[in-house]
Amino acid sequence: MDLILLLVFICLVIFTVTMIRLFQVYGSVPDTLVTCVFATLGGECGILGWIKTNKDKRQDRRWQREDMKREREAMEQAMQQTEEP
């Protein structure tokens, strides 16, 4: 994901510089192209954020289940120790 975000940033910088040069030469830029490029790269970043959020949620749930299992085992072990004497 980090590589993709870096590539998106580099592409955006190159595109912006190119559009500035184009504006300096011709006095205008292709508005539709600019809108599409920013929408596409913004959408890509949004999708990457969504994927990362889902992975984090899944990992948190896994850790929570492991913690609950450890707590249950510790409780059972404590109950067994209190019943033995």
KEVEXNU-439904 format. One record per atom (N, C-alpha, C): residue number from 1; residue in one letter; atom name; x, y, z. Coordinates in pm, whole numbers, plus 50000, padded with zeros to 5 digits. Last residue first. Layout:
<atom NUM, A, CA, <X, Y, Z>>;
...
END
This chain:
<atom 85, P, N, <49199, 47212, 54690>>;
<atom 85, P, CA, <49229, 47183, 54833>>;
<atom 85, P, C, <49114, 47129, 54909>>;
<atom 84, E, N, <49066, 47241, 54423>>;
<atom 84, E, CA, <49157, 47132, 54457>>;
<atom 84, E, C, <49176, 47112, 54608>>;
<atom 83, E, N, <48922, 47473, 54370>>;
<atom 83, E, CA, <48846, 47350, 54399>>;
<atom 83, E, C, <48937, 47239, 54450>>;
<atom 82, T, N, <49107, 47665, 54303>>;
<atom 82, T, CA, <49028, 47687, 54424>>;
<atom 82, T, C, <48952, 47561, 54464>>;
<atom 81, Q, N, <49205, 47562, 54067>>;
<atom 81, Q, CA, <49295, 47574, 54180>>;
<atom 81, Q, C, <49218, 47594, 54311>>;
<atom 80, Q, N, <48983, 47584, 53901>>;
<atom 80, Q, CA, <49036, 47451, 53931>>;
<atom 80, Q, C, <49127, 47455, 54053>>;
<atom 79, M, N, <48961, 47863, 53885>>;
<atom 79, M, CA, <48851, 47785, 53944>>;
<atom 79, M, C, <48899, 47646, 53984>>;
<atom 78, A, N, <49197, 47924, 53749>>;
<atom 78, A, CA, <49178, 47974, 53885>>;
<atom 78, A, C, <49068, 47897, 53956>>;
<atom 77, Q, N, <49139, 47801, 53506>>;
<atom 77, Q, CA, <49253, 47754, 53584>>;
<atom 77, Q, C, <49240, 47800, 53729>>;
<atom 76, E, N, <48923, 47955, 53423>>;
<atom 76, E, CA, <48905, 47811, 53446>>;
<atom 76, E, C, <49018, 47755, 53531>>;
<atom 75, M, N, <49053, 48202, 53398>>;
<atom 75, M, CA, <48943, 48187, 53493>>;
<atom 75, M, C, <48921, 48040, 53525>>;
<atom 74, A, N, <49234, 48147, 53194>>;
<atom 74, A, CA, <49285, 48187, 53326>>;
<atom 74, A, C, <49177, 48170, 53432>>;
<atom 73, E, N, <49055, 48089, 52986>>;
<atom 73, E, CA, <49146, 47985, 53034>>;
<atom 73, E, C, <49201, 48019, 53172>>;
<atom 72, R, N, <48934, 48342, 52962>>;
<atom 72, R, CA, <48853, 48225, 52994>>;
<atom 72, R, C, <48940, 48113, 53051>>;
<atom 71, E, N, <49154, 48496, 52886>>;
<atom 71, E, CA, <49083, 48526, 53009>>;
<atom 71, E, C, <48999, 48407, 53055>>;
<atom 70, R, N, <49216, 48375, 52640>>;
<atom 70, R, CA, <49313, 48372, 52750>>;
<atom 70, R, C, <49246, 48399, 52884>>;
<atom 69, K, N, <48981, 48438, 52500>>;
<atom 69, K, CA, <49018, 48298, 52519>>;
<atom 69, K, C, <49116, 48286, 52635>>;
<atom 68, M, N, <48995, 48717, 52494>>;
<atom 68, M, CA, <48883, 48653, 52562>>;
<atom 68, M, C, <48915, 48507, 52592>>;
<atom 67, D, N, <49228, 48747, 52338>>;
<atom 67, D, CA, <49225, 48796, 52476>>;
<atom 67, D, C, <49113, 48729, 52555>>;
<atom 66, E, N, <49139, 48640, 52094>>;
<atom 66, E, CA, <49250, 48577, 52165>>;
<atom 66, E, C, <49253, 48619, 52311>>;
<atom 65, R, N, <48937, 48825, 52032>>;
<atom 65, R, CA, <48902, 48684, 52054>>;
<atom 65, R, C, <49012, 48612, 52130>>;
<atom 64, Q, N, <49098, 49054, 52001>>;
<atom 64, Q, CA, <48995, 49052, 52104>>;
<atom 64, Q, C, <48954, 48908, 52134>>;
<atom 63, W, N, <49251, 48986, 51780>>;
<atom 63, W, CA, <49316, 49007, 51910>>;
<atom 63, W, C, <49216, 49001, 52023>>;
<atom 62, R, N, <49045, 48975, 51591>>;
<atom 62, R, CA, <49125, 48856, 51617>>;
<atom 62, R, C, <49193, 48869, 51753>>;
<atom 61, R, N, <48959, 49241, 51592>>;
<atom 61, R, CA, <48866, 49135, 51632>>;
<atom 61, R, C, <48942, 49008, 51668>>;
<atom 60, D, N, <49191, 49365, 51494>>;
<atom 60, D, CA, <49142, 49398, 51627>>;
<atom 60, D, C, <49047, 49291, 51679>>;
<atom 59, Q, N, <49196, 49256, 51235>>;
<atom 59, Q, CA, <49305, 49226, 51328>>;
<atom 59, Q, C, <49261, 49255, 51472>>;
<atom 58, R, N, <48964, 49373, 51129>>;
<atom 58, R, CA, <48975, 49228, 51135>>;
<atom 58, R, C, <49083, 49187, 51235>>;
<atom 57, K, N, <49033, 49645, 51142>>;
<atom 57, K, CA, <48918, 49595, 51217>>;
<atom 57, K, C, <48927, 49443, 51235>>;
<atom 56, D, N, <49252, 49648, 50963>>;
<atom 56, D, CA, <49272, 49683, 51104>>;
<atom 56, D, C, <49157, 49631, 51190>>;
<atom 55, K, N, <49124, 49581, 50724>>;
<atom 55, K, CA, <49229, 49494, 50777>>;
<atom 55, K, C, <49251, 49521, 50925>>;
<atom 54, N, N, <48952, 49803, 50698>>;
<atom 54, N, CA, <48896, 49668, 50715>>;
<atom 54, N, C, <48999, 49571, 50769>>;
<atom 53, T, N, <49142, 50008, 50665>>;
<atom 53, T, CA, <49049, 50011, 50778>>;
<atom 53, T, C, <48991, 49873, 50804>>;
<atom 52, K, N, <49263, 49930, 50423>>;
<atom 52, K, CA, <49342, 49936, 50547>>;
<atom 52, K, C, <49252, 49933, 50669>>;
<atom 51, I, N, <49044, 49957, 50248>>;
<atom 51, I, CA, <49109, 49827, 50265>>;
<atom 51, I, C, <49186, 49824, 50397>>;
<atom 50, W, N, <48998, 50234, 50271>>;
<atom 50, W, CA, <48894, 50139, 50308>>;
<atom 50, W, C, <48952, 50001, 50334>>;
<atom 49, G, N, <49238, 50335, 50166>>;
<atom 49, G, CA, <49201, 50363, 50305>>;
<atom 49, G, C, <49095, 50267, 50355>>;
<atom 48, L, N, <49216, 50242, 49903>>;
<atom 48, L, CA, <49326, 50194, 49988>>;
<atom 48, L, C, <49296, 50219, 50135>>;
<atom 47, I, N, <48994, 50394, 49825>>;
<atom 47, I, CA, <48984, 50248, 49828>>;
<atom 47, I, C, <49095, 50189, 49915>>;
<atom 46, G, N, <49106, 50650, 49839>>;
<atom 46, G, CA, <48991, 50614, 49921>>;
<atom 46, G, C, <48975, 50464, 49934>>;
<atom 45, C, N, <49303, 50636, 49643>>;
<atom 45, C, CA, <49343, 50658, 49782>>;
<atom 45, C, C, <49228, 50621, 49877>>;
<atom 44, E, N, <49135, 50605, 49420>>;
<atom 44, E, CA, <49234, 50502, 49454>>;
<atom 44, E, C, <49277, 50513, 49599>>;
<atom 43, G, N, <48998, 50848, 49425>>;
<atom 43, G, CA, <48926, 50722, 49444>>;
<atom 43, G, C, <49019, 50609, 49483>>;
<atom 42, G, N, <49211, 51019, 49365>>;
<atom 42, G, CA, <49141, 51031, 49493>>;
<atom 42, G, C, <49062, 50905, 49526>>;
<atom 41, L, N, <49267, 50932, 49107>>;
<atom 41, L, CA, <49369, 50917, 49211>>;
<atom 41, L, C, <49308, 50932, 49350>>;
<atom 40, T, N, <49019, 50997, 48984>>;
<atom 40, T, CA, <49073, 50861, 48980>>;
<atom 40, T, C, <49174, 50840, 49092>>;
<atom 39, A, N, <48995, 51273, 49029>>;
<atom 39, A, CA, <48892, 51181, 49078>>;
<atom 39, A, C, <48945, 51038, 49085>>;
<atom 38, F, N, <49222, 51370, 48898>>;
<atom 38, F, CA, <49209, 51389, 49043>>;
<atom 38, F, C, <49104, 51296, 49102>>;
<atom 37, V, N, <49157, 51288, 48635>>;
<atom 37, V, CA, <49281, 51242, 48700>>;
<atom 37, V, C, <49268, 51255, 48852>>;
<atom 36, C, N, <48913, 51422, 48586>>;
<atom 36, C, CA, <48920, 51276, 48583>>;
<atom 36, C, C, <49044, 51223, 48655>>;
<atom 35, T, N, <48991, 51693, 48603>>;
<atom 35, T, CA, <48889, 51639, 48692>>;
<atom 35, T, C, <48897, 51487, 48700>>;
<atom 34, V, N, <49176, 51705, 48392>>;
<atom 34, V, CA, <49218, 51737, 48529>>;
<atom 34, V, C, <49119, 51676, 48629>>;
<atom 33, L, N, <49009, 51645, 48175>>;
<atom 33, L, CA, <49121, 51558, 48208>>;
<atom 33, L, C, <49167, 51580, 48352>>;
<atom 32, T, N, <48836, 51865, 48183>>;
<atom 32, T, CA, <48782, 51730, 48200>>;
<atom 32, T, C, <48893, 51633, 48238>>;
<atom 31, D, N, <49008, 52083, 48130>>;
<atom 31, D, CA, <48940, 52070, 48259>>;
<atom 31, D, C, <48887, 51929, 48285>>;
<atom 30, P, N, <49304, 52125, 47994>>;
<atom 30, P, CA, <49184, 52044, 47969>>;
<atom 30, P, C, <49114, 52011, 48102>>;
<atom 29, V, N, <49391, 52473, 48039>>;
<atom 29, V, CA, <49418, 52331, 48059>>;
<atom 29, V, C, <49290, 52253, 48028>>;
<atom 28, S, N, <49536, 52772, 47893>>;
<atom 28, S, CA, <49425, 52694, 47948>>;
<atom 28, S, C, <49470, 52548, 47964>>;
<atom 27, G, N, <49759, 52891, 47788>>;
<atom 27, G, CA, <49664, 52975, 47858>>;
<atom 27, G, C, <49542, 52902, 47911>>;
<atom 26, Y, N, <49970, 52758, 47668>>;
<atom 26, Y, CA, <49845, 52775, 47592>>;
<atom 26, Y, C, <49742, 52864, 47662>>;
<atom 25, V, N, <50192, 52778, 47851>>;
<atom 25, V, CA, <50211, 52782, 47706>>;
<atom 25, V, C, <50082, 52821, 47634>>;
<atom 24, Q, N, <50086, 52766, 48108>>;
<atom 24, Q, CA, <50177, 52875, 48074>>;
<atom 24, Q, C, <50192, 52890, 47922>>;
<atom 23, F, N, <49942, 52528, 48093>>;
<atom 23, F, CA, <49871, 52654, 48112>>;
<atom 23, F, C, <49958, 52773, 48073>>;
<atom 22, L, N, <50152, 52348, 48072>>;
<atom 22, L, CA, <50055, 52357, 47964>>;
<atom 22, L, C, <49977, 52489, 47973>>;
<atom 21, R, N, <50269, 52385, 48324>>;
<atom 21, R, CA, <50344, 52419, 48202>>;
<atom 21, R, C, <50249, 52437, 48084>>;
<atom 20, I, N, <50059, 52286, 48480>>;
<atom 20, I, CA, <50105, 52425, 48497>>;
<atom 20, I, C, <50182, 52470, 48374>>;
<atom 19, M, N, <50048, 52022, 48392>>;
<atom 19, M, CA, <49933, 52110, 48368>>;
<atom 19, M, C, <49971, 52256, 48386>>;
<atom 18, T, N, <50297, 51932, 48486>>;
<atom 18, T, CA, <50268, 51931, 48342>>;
<atom 18, T, C, <50151, 52024, 48310>>;
<atom 17, V, N, <50257, 51953, 48761>>;
<atom 17, V, CA, <50363, 52032, 48697>>;
<atom 17, V, C, <50338, 52042, 48547>>;
<atom 16, T, N, <50050, 51763, 48789>>;
<atom 16, T, CA, <50028, 51903, 48824>>;
<atom 16, T, C, <50131, 51993, 48758>>;
<atom 15, F, N, <50177, 51525, 48709>>;
<atom 15, F, CA, <50061, 51574, 48636>>;
<atom 15, F, C, <50039, 51723, 48663>>;
<atom 14, I, N, <50375, 51506, 48909>>;
<atom 14, I, CA, <50413, 51517, 48767>>;
<atom 14, I, C, <50299, 51574, 48685>>;
<atom 13, V, N, <50208, 51480, 49135>>;
<atom 13, V, CA, <50303, 51591, 49124>>;
<atom 13, V, C, <50344, 51613, 48979>>;
<atom 12, L, N, <50070, 51244, 49074>>;
<atom 12, L, CA, <49997, 51368, 49095>>;
<atom 12, L, C, <50088, 51490, 49083>>;
<atom 11, C, N, <50278, 51057, 49063>>;
<atom 11, C, CA, <50197, 51084, 48944>>;
<atom 11, C, C, <50123, 51217, 48956>>;
<atom 10, I, N, <50360, 51068, 49333>>;
<atom 10, I, CA, <50453, 51106, 49226>>;
<atom 10, I, C, <50376, 51140, 49098>>;
<atom 9, F, N, <50125, 50975, 49462>>;
<atom 9, F, CA, <50179, 51107, 49491>>;
<atom 9, F, C, <50271, 51156, 49379>>;
<atom 8, V, N, <50108, 50716, 49353>>;
<atom 8, V, CA, <49998, 50812, 49333>>;
<atom 8, V, C, <50048, 50954, 49356>>;
<atom 7, L, N, <50346, 50606, 49454>>;
<atom 7, L, CA, <50327, 50621, 49309>>;
<atom 7, L, C, <50215, 50721, 49277>>;
<atom 6, L, N, <50285, 50611, 49728>>;
<atom 6, L, CA, <50400, 50687, 49678>>;
<atom 6, L, C, <50387, 50710, 49527>>;
<atom 5, L, N, <50070, 50434, 49732>>;
<atom 5, L, CA, <50050, 50573, 49771>>;
<atom 5, L, C, <50164, 50662, 49724>>;
<atom 4, I, N, <50205, 50202, 49653>>;
<atom 4, I, CA, <50098, 50256, 49568>>;
<atom 4, I, C, <50073, 50402, 49602>>;
<atom 3, L, N, <50377, 50166, 49870>>;
<atom 3, L, CA, <50431, 50185, 49736>>;
<atom 3, L, C, <50327, 50248, 49644>>;
<atom 2, D, N, <50195, 50121, 50075>>;
<atom 2, D, CA, <50282, 50238, 50081>>;
<atom 2, D, C, <50341, 50270, 49944>>;
<atom 1, M, N, <50081, 49881, 50000>>;
<atom 1, M, CA, <50000, 50000, 50000>>;
<atom 1, M, C, <50086, 50126, 50000>>;
END
